[in-house]
Structure formats: structure tokens, C-alpha cells
Amino acid sequence: MKAEDTLLQRVAATIDRHRMLQPGQRVAVAVSGGADSVCLLHVLRELAPSRGLHLSVLHLNHGLRGEESHQDAAFVRQLAAELGLPATIQSTDVAASPDNVEQAGREARLAFFRQQITAGAADRVAVGHTRDDQAETVLFRFLRGSATAGLAGIRPVTADGMVRPLLEVDRAEVRRYLRERNIVWREDSTNAALQFARNRIRHQLLPQLAREWNPAITETLARTAAWALGEEDYWEAEIGRLAAGLLLDRDGTILARVDSLVALPKAAARRLVRRAMERAKGDLRTVDFEHVEAVLRTAQDDPGHGRIQAPGLDIMRSFDWLRFSRPGTDGLESRNYRIAAPVPGTVRVPGAGTAISLELIEKAEASATPDCVYNGETGCLNWRFLSGSLELRNWRPGDQYQPWGTAGEEKIKTLFQDARIPLWERRHWPILMDGSSIVWARRFGPAARFAAGSDTAIVLRIRETAVP
């Protein structure tokens, strides 16, 4: 059996095992011009007829190597034409990105590939990562302190439609396949540049480990990735289940009850914290073990308040809750508001997902209204005691009044503390004003001297309800 046949069979088995491609799908093959991507294109072209696949070629010119980059693009265009395949070739200026060149290049490629899927030009994008790439990725992430999620390495199939049919094939096998078929490819001169960390791992560290520690280091690291990926698949489902019950989404922030978090096994708690961070930030880039541990330590502290800064995240503990948000969420420009409150009428509370409705009720009607009580959501004022020109604003430090049923004036901040209201919930807390007087506050009800009584002729009923 020829080596090329063996490689074809192994790639076919990889595709089937991971359910990468389905009959009739449009598969765009990412081709840089290097050996791995050229091999991938030829292999998929061999397999396409029997599997009903419709192939095309993608190439992104990063423009980092001047004329060499342009020659790569021309090579890929010519290769696609020789194989009778349509090609989409685009250019980008990676050097202009503020990120490091390697990271910027990866992000640009992924954006290009995803755009092809989103636009409907392809169902899947096939990328030429090999088992050697997997080993390098696992070692690189281990050296940077990655957890199990990082050690899972490069996924064979991703949720956004990337597939990697060569992931169980060694780089040496790829080159042998190409040479036996007299297929040419291009070498990227930057692959030998040792200023890039991945190249130092490829050309120096892995060969040293193979010589001095484990001749099968590539296979060992690839097996580690497969093991970690299985663990991650399990935890992905489990944390998804836990997150559905324990994480709350509130206006772009994520909330978690402290008691629920600390009751979990440490492994689950760490992963739930990472999930909360990811949902609040959008990714986990530069979030590391110590950030997660700091959150768990804050959750285990005595009740009170605490704050943690992590890359792209502002995490607060207040009483029984943790809140995960982006920095700047609590800026004054997004907190303070003053809104005229027409009677009758409804006023939406900014940043709260609720609205305050104001309704006038004649005494005869009010006497038959069972919800005209001071239950935190509904309150009743004596309309005769009010000027008629009301305003809704958020709580400000120093606000105080005498709620109905209490002995005297209290600072609303004290009421917050007694009721264990988290700090971030106070920022948009609605207060109804009549001139300079507080006449009603959410949860704490009407002011005593404005509250409706049994002899009230016209009642102003205040209700807070959720709005989409």
C-alpha cells in the first residue's frame, strides 16, 4: 500500500470520526501555499467526488513579506485554476494592527474564513493544521500556564464551521505525500525566524525534548490534547447546565449568587467563574488562573463588598452576589437620570429593564383595589398632597426620607444595607420626587406624609413592572 493511500484513508477516517463534512456541503479550503495547506487541498480533491463535496479555495495575503507574499497569492490562484476550482483571494494589512503580528494574522484569517461562511459562500472552511501543529500548540499553552481548556489544543471541528482534516497526520507524512506525487509548494521564509515563540518551540524545544526525553513527544502531546478535549466536551455540557441555573444576565452584566458558587466542587466553581467572565467580556484572552482564584477567594470571604480587576473585566462582590461586567459599566454618564413623570403615564427606568406606571384612582375604585398596598412593587399616595409636577430620578448619596410605617427619617443608603441591596443595583434605583421631597422609593414605598389613607379621595397608584 502506498503511503499516499494510507494518508488518504487516515484523513477520510478523521473526517468520519469527527463528522467534519457532510455530503453536498460547500467546503472552502484555506490555502496559504505552504506544504500543509497544499496537501489538504489535493487530499480533499481526491475525496470530494465520492463524498459529494463542492470545493473552493481561500487565500488571505497578509502583505508582511512584500513580493514573497504577492507570489504566494499568485501561486494559490494558479493552483486553483489548474485544479479547476474557484478561488477567493483577499489582502489585508496585518502590520497596521496594534496586536502582535502572529495574533493579528490569526485574527485576520479567522475573520476572513467566518465571513465566507456567514455570507453563504461556504458551509465549512478546511484548515491545514497537522499533528505537529497540535503538539506545538499544547506545549506553547502549557508553558504559558493554560488550564485543561488550553491543553485541548486545536479542535478538529469548531462551532463556527472550521474543520481540520489533517490533524492526525504528521508534517513529515505531508511532505512525503507531496514529494511522491511531485506536487510543489512554497516555503514561508518567516517559518524559520526564531523571534517568533512558536518557531522556537518547533525548531529548538521540541527537537530537544525528542532527543533527550521522549522520542514520541509529538504523539504524546497530541494524545494529551485528545484527552483534554474529551474532558472539555464533558465540562462544556455540565457547565452549560450549571450556568443556566446559576448565572443571570442583567443588562450586559452577569450575576452569580455567592452561596451557590461556593457550594460547588472547586473544579466546577472555577469553570463557572470562567464561563461568567467569558459571557461578560466576550472572550477569555489574558484571563489566567490567578484571576479565577481571586474571584473564588472573594466569594468565600465574609459577607460584604469587594472588587477585582481582571483584563477587560470589573468584578464586584456585594452582599450575596457577584457581578461580572466590563470596565466603565458604572460611569456617572450611564447612571444619573432625571425624567418628568406625567400623571397618568408610564416612565421607563433607565438601565433597569422596568417601568414606573402612575395611575389616578377615585376613592370608590381604590377601596376595591386589593393591590393598593405598600408591598415594594405597588404604593399609593394621596393625590391632594402632591403638586402634580412629579419627577423620576435615580438614588443619590445623601437621599433620606421617612417611609410609611416607620418612626422617622432614614438615609436610603441605610435602607439599602438593611435590605442587603447590592451596590450596582442602587445606581439606577428609582426615586419619585415632588419638588425637593421624596414621595416614593422602590421597595421602601411611599413617604409617610404623602401616603394614602382611608379618607383619601383620589389615590395616585405607583407600580413598577418589567418591560422588554
Secondary structure as UniProt FT lines:
FT   HELIX           3..17
FT   TURN            18..19
FT   TURN            23..24
FT   STRAND          26..30
FT   HELIX           35..51
FT   STRAND          54..61
FT   TURN            64..66
FT   HELIX           67..82
FT   TURN            83..84
FT   STRAND          87..91
FT   HELIX           94..96
FT   HELIX           101..118
FT   TURN            119..120
FT   STRAND          124..126
FT   HELIX           131..143
FT   TURN            144..145
FT   HELIX           148..151
FT   TURN            159..160
FT   STRAND          162..163
FT   TURN            165..168
FT   HELIX           171..180
FT   TURN            181..182
FT   HELIX           189..192
FT   TURN            194..195
FT   HELIX           197..200
FT   HELIX           201..205
FT   HELIX           206..212
FT   TURN            215..216
FT   HELIX           217..246
FT   STRAND          247..250
FT   TURN            251..252
FT   STRAND          253..257
FT   HELIX           258..262
FT   HELIX           266..281
FT   TURN            285..286
FT   HELIX           289..300
FT   STRAND          305..310
FT   TURN            311..312
FT   STRAND          313..318
FT   TURN            319..320
FT   STRAND          321..325
FT   TURN            327..330
FT   HELIX           332..334
FT   STRAND          338..341
FT   STRAND          345..349
FT   TURN            350..353
FT   STRAND          354..362
FT   HELIX           363..366
FT   TURN            367..368
FT   TURN            370..371
FT   STRAND          378..382
FT   HELIX           383..385
FT   STRAND          390..394
FT   TURN            397..398
FT   STRAND          400..401
FT   TURN            404..405
FT   STRAND          410..411
FT   HELIX           412..419
FT   HELIX           423..426
FT   TURN            427..428
FT   STRAND          430..434
FT   TURN            435..436
FT   STRAND          437..441
FT   TURN            442..444
FT   STRAND          445..447
FT   HELIX           448..450
FT   TURN            454..455
FT   STRAND          458..466
//
